[in-house]
Structures are given as structure tokens and as C-alpha cells.
Amino acid sequence: MTRSEIAELRYAVGQLRQSIGALRSHYGDANTVRRLENDLERLVIDADEFEQTPPPEVRRRGSQDTIYVPDSKSDEAAWMGAQDEGLGFHSRPRTK
């Protein structure tokens, strides 16, 4: 995560803090407001931890990971007796 991404995260947490503060002033010490405050504090702890010791980055899929599925016709016998639920009118005969 880049410095700008961390700054964006900090800004979003600050915005969330302001929104929860507004909820607290409007609804007082309601259970839902307390849970939101608890969630916010957990988010702050996680963001701090992430900034101090970021996890290893996940390798992005490259072109070597692409799996191509052929457009050739598959064996129709594999589908005989299967139900066509959701694919159209259910009592029509199956076509080849």
C-alpha cells in the first residue's frame, strides 16, 4: 500500500469518525452507536497495524494464468436426463 493510499485510508477513517460523532450527538448512547464506535476503534487499530507491518502483497494474475475454454461442441450424452431449470420452457422436447 502506497503512502497516498494510507493517507486516503486515514482520511476516510476521519470522515467516519465525524459521521459517528454526529450520530452520537443525535441518538446519544444507543447500542448501535456504541457498536459503530467500537468498530471504528477496531478499524483504527487495524489501520495502524497494517501501516506498521503490512502483509505480503498478493501476486496478480498474469497472462500465464489464463485458462482458455474451447468453443467446440461438448458431448451431449453428458447432459441427457439433466433438468433445464431456469433455461426456458420446461416441458419442451430437448433439441440437438
N, C-alpha and C positions, 0 to 999 in steps of 0.2 A: 504494500500500500504506500503510495507516494505521500509526501508531506502535504500536498494540496488536498488529497483525499482524506487525510486525517483531519485537516483543518475544516473540510466540509462536514465531516462527522461531528466534530466539536461544535460547529455552528448549528447543526441540526439538533444536537442534544440541548444546546442553549435555547433554541426555539421551543423544543418540547418542554423544557423546564418552565419557560414563560407561560405556555399553554396550561400546564398542570397547575401553576400558581394561580392563574385566572379561574380554573375550575375550583380550586380550594377556596378562593375568596367568594365564589358564588354558591358552592354546595357545602362548605365547611368541612368537618371531619368525617365525611361519608366513607364507608368501607371501600367503595370503588375508587375514590380519590386517593386513599391511603395505599391501595394496591398499585395504582398508577405511579405514585411517588416511590414505592418500593421497586417497581420495575425500572423506573428512571435511575435510581441509585445503582441497581444491578447493571444497567447499561453503561453508566459512568465507570464502574469498576471494570467491566469487560473491555471498554474502550481503552482505559489506562493500561490494562494488561496486554491488550493487543499492540498498543504503541510501544510498550517496553520490550516485549518478546513476541514479535509477530510469528505466526505459524509458517511453515514452509509453503511456498507457492505451489499451486496445483499446475501440473503440466497441461497446457492447452492442447486440444486435439489438432493434430496436423494432417496433412493430406495422406500420410501413410496409414492413418487410422480409418480412412474412408472404406466403408463396406458397400460394394455395388451389388444390387439385386438384379438379376437378369429379367428382361421383359418377355422372355419366352413363355409359352403356354405351359402351365403345370399339369400334372397328371390328374385328370378329372375323377379318376376312381377313388382318389383320396378323399373326395368331398361327397361321394354318394352316400345318401342316408343322413347327411348333415342337415340341420334346420337352417333356413334363411331368415331368422328372426331379425326384424328391423330392416330388411333389404328390399322389401316390396310386398306385393300381394302374396299371401302365404299359401293359397290353395292352387296356384297355377302350376302346370307341369314344368319340370326343370328342363331347360334348353341346353343344347351342347354348343 
